[in-house]
Amino acid sequence: MEQPVTLFAQNETLENVLSDLSKKYNVRFSYSNSRLPLQRKININVSNIPLKDVLNQIFEPLND
């Protein structure tokens, strides 16, 4: 979770962003499709940020 991540996504679905992270950084995510809004659009631009912080940025707005 401390692995540095660089990610740019503009108007991408949550599903695509998680898939990209999984492929680029060799991480696996386990989630229920019915619990996550996978079609929600995400905008994020980070460089060399720990994966845990990137995930917090992605999921924080979903708590609203």
C-alpha positions as CSV (number, residue, x, y, z in Angstrom):
1,M,0.0,0.0,0.0
2,E,3.0,2.3,0.2
3,Q,3.9,1.6,-3.4
4,P,4.3,4.9,-5.3
5,V,1.6,5.4,-7.9
6,T,1.3,7.9,-10.8
7,L,-2.1,8.1,-12.3
8,F,-4.0,10.4,-14.6
9,A,-7.7,9.8,-15.2
10,Q,-10.1,12.3,-16.5
11,N,-13.8,11.4,-16.7
12,E,-13.0,7.7,-16.4
13,T,-15.2,5.2,-14.7
14,L,-14.3,3.8,-11.3
15,E,-14.2,0.4,-12.9
16,N,-11.6,1.5,-15.5
17,V,-9.5,3.3,-12.9
18,L,-9.3,0.2,-10.7
19,S,-8.5,-2.0,-13.7
20,D,-5.7,0.3,-14.7
21,L,-4.2,0.4,-11.2
22,S,-4.4,-3.4,-11.1
23,K,-2.6,-3.8,-14.4
24,K,0.0,-1.1,-13.9
25,Y,0.9,-1.9,-10.3
26,N,0.2,-5.6,-10.1
27,V,-2.4,-5.2,-7.3
28,R,-5.7,-7.0,-6.9
29,F,-8.9,-5.5,-5.7
30,S,-11.8,-7.4,-4.2
31,Y,-15.2,-5.7,-4.1
32,S,-18.9,-6.3,-4.7
33,N,-20.2,-4.8,-7.9
34,S,-23.5,-4.1,-6.1
35,R,-21.7,-2.0,-3.4
36,L,-19.6,0.2,-5.6
37,P,-20.8,2.7,-8.2
38,L,-18.4,1.3,-10.9
39,Q,-19.8,3.6,-13.6
40,R,-19.2,6.7,-11.6
41,K,-16.8,9.1,-13.3
42,I,-13.5,9.8,-11.7
43,N,-11.0,12.6,-12.1
44,I,-7.6,12.2,-10.6
45,N,-4.0,13.4,-11.3
46,V,-1.3,12.2,-9.0
47,S,2.4,11.5,-9.3
48,N,4.5,9.3,-7.0
49,I,1.8,9.1,-4.3
50,P,1.5,6.0,-2.1
51,L,-1.2,3.7,-3.4
52,K,-3.2,3.9,-0.1
53,D,-3.4,7.7,-0.5
54,V,-4.5,7.4,-4.1
55,L,-7.2,5.0,-3.1
56,N,-8.3,7.4,-0.3
57,Q,-8.6,10.2,-2.9
58,I,-10.7,7.9,-5.2
59,F,-13.0,6.6,-2.6
60,E,-13.5,9.6,-0.3
61,P,-16.1,11.3,-2.6
62,L,-18.1,8.0,-2.6
63,N,-18.8,8.5,1.1
64,D,-20.9,11.6,0.4
